[in-house]
């Protein structure tokens, strides 16, 4: 349903994405993992054109877009079929929770106030924030804000939801509530592309793991084939790093 | 101090108030419009127009308004002639207004630009990613966040504008200050203090009323928030209808 071919992007002389091919089927949960600065987030942002790729092709549903010749209309169409959940939540600061979820529906989908309200209440109920409708984002915790932003994305009924490190800006004790909400979204059969450093979570929910390094896709496959059965040296090194971090660092090493 | 004299001259000074107000209002409106255009183009960082506008803003902000008034008054007709328009003299009032518009186009742009830039990148990206058109993004997301930041600065700019109009008498405009100068000449410089105190009070009153207008605007943006809160009642009705279903 979502298919990216030979996606290339550079910042000045620095090549960030070196020809990415990615296939996402309907109902897939695709997780992009890899070291920082590898281009995972950049790739995700290319899907709804927050980054402008130099070259490449994207097919999404009935859209078939050549990034080199993309028109304003196509950009809008692409963005309206996708929805992004940002690391920093990016709720509209001047609007309440309910307005944050309602307004995009009224503006982008021309829904009536009543319709938008009903969808919004439904979505906010699912993320457990029905009692915060009239709060402003500044009055909410990071975890609550991120849940609102997930509700805002889902209220638009997108074809694909893009999660850009949704828990990376959160206090450790708030990570759980957001992951739980994402898990619920997964259970509805929504198509998802996710960038995360929560490896055990990725392993649990993903139908497909994509391991990226230095602007390339090194290896992709099912959760099991990457996390347990991978024979690729680079993949193993990266995943090992996660294990050693968690298990083998002693107090003495930390304070050395 | 001769208070009776001050009361006596007040009506004569007030007669010239419309000229001062005309200059203020026209320069404020068109200056703001110009500054919006200038800010829009500056933010686009265009290759040729960009540096030209930066130079314009830097020049207007760094040179005394008095010199700008003279430059426009004497220079503009010459410039128009050399371009082939036989425009003749513009007259003191028109020249003053043109100079103040050109000045405020630059000056206000330096209030609007940082106000625009203070709206975080993430707010733009959120609206973009949701599929807002640029105009919808500006109207619904950016402008409401930019306005409260820009308003106090714009309020100050209006006060400066009021003060700047006290210089247009140097071109021969008979505004409040011009009238005061004329009357002083007629009385051979008697009662100087009363005269200047009287016009100081008049400028004060003009600034007070413009200040009130700005406060009203600030209050309006605040009121909108209150109104939104009152919408809660409406939304509660919806809530009931949802729960019934």
Interface residues (C-beta under 8 A of the other chain):
Chain A: X48 X50 X76 X79 X80 X82 X83 X84 X86 X88 X90 X91 X92 X93 X94 X96 X98 X99 X103 X104 X107 X108 X114 X117 X118 X121 X122 X133 X134 X152 X156
Chain B: X120 X122 X123 X125 X126 X127 X128 X129 X130 X131 X132 X133 X136 X140 X141 X144 X145 X228 X229 X232 X235 X238 X239 X242
